[in-house]
Amino acid sequence: MAISRLIAPASAQDLPVFYLFWVLLYLAINVIWDIRSSKTPEFHWAHFSGKSPVAYSAASFASSLLLLVGLANPATMKVAGDTMVPVMLAGFSGIFFGLSEMCPYKP
């Protein structure tokens, strides 16, 4: 599998690979952080059902990343036209929101 499919999907067939990679990576970071943290209760699979907001954040993160990666494509930039700035703002805000939600506990 080419690493470019994980970073910049070039076709509709690459999209599921892109999403699956980024969502699973996000979830893995959250779960490992949860297991290793002394600020959360002891990890148990019974608590895993509480991870649905994390899964939502992971999907939002991956979608926001796709927006930003898509703007790097000249054809997409041409189609985006006057909406490029709002699309960039949506992408960056989704990334920042996703990163803040990755932490398994509230500060």
Helices and strands as residue ranges (DSSP letters): H 4-7, H 14-36, G 45-51, H 52-70, H 74-80, G 81-83, H 84-101
